[in-house]
């Protein structure tokens, strides 16, 4: 008997359009002989199942069910394709765990930690994971430009602490541009992180649980046409994404070991994608995404293809792992 799979997409953040694209890729690629997929749009003003004719049916939040023509449907598993809040920050993970519904993402606590860049990097430092030098600001804090520059230097990166897809991120070259960059970051979140610039090879590393094993996918080298790997570079073709990355055997072995160590230290499961920059030969972690993009342009599907994993098998494995 086929399993009912709710593919949740949308969300409450600036990433909702990307999430809708990711969710529809999952919907199209999912093996229809094994699963009955349901597209579920989650927005602040509505949670709805959307059928193939784009007719909407309200989701009952009491048990995450939907009634279609007087027939109630429940779900065996949730495929989480929501980038940002509330799908990547632990909120929906907690909701589904309370309801006892399996889902493809990591657990609530791990999602909350990895979504918070400052907390995640702090937790990993005792494990010997290298990171950029950082400075923290909360909304309402006194902004001491000299203190910031003294600690992180110029150029530096100003980032929203809890956001993705490079929303709320600016590269600052001059002191007089710092205030505007901080204002941009605060539009996305009430906490920000300001980091030193790391000059080196940037790579993106997918680590997943696939058929019961922790698997590091072929590494992608990022060569942005823009000043950094921003939204345009990620989604509008303004970058080269070279898979496998042009690394030496020693560099590749080092990044594979560290990426797997991070995945296991944080007790992750499902999909993850992390960004690193090599500085003085050592990988420095930038951030971790636990609901990485699944669009046809996204890095993780490209890496899976290089590993010989089809989208159908990639998504089926995530569901089967969740159902265990």
RATADA-V923814 format. One record per backbone hydrogen bond with DSSP energy under -0.5 kcal/mol. CO is the residue of the C=O (numbers start at 0). NH is the residue of the N-H. Records with the same first field share a line. If there is no record, write none. Layout:
# RATADA-V923814
CO = NH, NH
This chain:
# RATADA-V923814
2 = 4, 35
3 = 5, 75, 76
4 = 6, 37
5 = 7, 78
6 = 39
7 = 80
8 = 10, 41
12 = 15
14 = 18
15 = 19
16 = 20
17 = 21
18 = 22
19 = 23
20 = 24
21 = 25
22 = 26
23 = 27
24 = 28
25 = 29
29 = 31
30 = 33, 34
33 = 2
34 = 36
35 = 4
37 = 6, 39
38 = 40, 49
39 = 8, 41
40 = 42, 47
41 = 10
45 = 42
46 = 58
47 = 40
48 = 50, 56
49 = 38
50 = 53
54 = 50
56 = 48
57 = 66
58 = 60
59 = 62, 63, 64
64 = 59
65 = 67, 72
66 = 68
67 = 70
69 = 71
70 = 67
72 = 65
75 = 101
76 = 5
77 = 79, 103
78 = 7, 80
80 = 82
83 = 86, 87
84 = 11, 12
85 = 91
89 = 93
90 = 94
91 = 95
92 = 96
93 = 97
94 = 98
95 = 99, 100
99 = 101
101 = 77
106 = 110
107 = 111
108 = 112
109 = 113
110 = 114
111 = 115
112 = 115, 119
114 = 116
115 = 119
116 = 120
117 = 121
118 = 122
119 = 123
120 = 124
121 = 125
123 = 126, 128
124 = 127
127 = 129
129 = 284
132 = 195
134 = 193
136 = 191
137 = 140
141 = 143
142 = 144
143 = 147
144 = 148
145 = 149
146 = 150
147 = 151
148 = 152
154 = 196
155 = 171
156 = 158, 194
157 = 169
158 = 192
160 = 116
163 = 166
165 = 168
167 = 159
169 = 157, 171
170 = 172
171 = 154, 155
173 = 176
174 = 177
176 = 180
177 = 181
178 = 182
179 = 183
180 = 184
181 = 185
182 = 186
183 = 186
184 = 187, 188
189 = 138
190 = 160
191 = 136
192 = 158, 194
193 = 134
194 = 156
196 = 198
197 = 199
200 = 277
201 = 221
202 = 275
203 = 205, 219
204 = 206, 273
205 = 216
206 = 271
207 = 209, 214
209 = 212
212 = 209, 214
214 = 207, 216
218 = 243, 244
219 = 203
220 = 222, 241
221 = 201
222 = 239
227 = 229
229 = 233
230 = 234
231 = 235, 237
237 = 224, 225
239 = 222, 241
240 = 242
241 = 220
244 = 246
247 = 251
248 = 252
249 = 253
250 = 254
251 = 255
252 = 256
253 = 257
254 = 258
255 = 259
256 = 260
257 = 261
258 = 262
259 = 263
260 = 264
261 = 265
262 = 267
263 = 266
269 = 208
271 = 206
272 = 288
273 = 204
274 = 285, 286
275 = 202
276 = 278, 283
278 = 281
281 = 278
282 = 129
283 = 276
284 = 131
286 = 274
288 = 272
294 = 297
297 = 301
298 = 302
299 = 303
300 = 304
301 = 305
302 = 217, 306
303 = 308
304 = 307
307 = 309
309 = 313
310 = 314
311 = 315
312 = 316
313 = 317
314 = 318
315 = 319
316 = 320
317 = 321
318 = 322
319 = 323
320 = 323
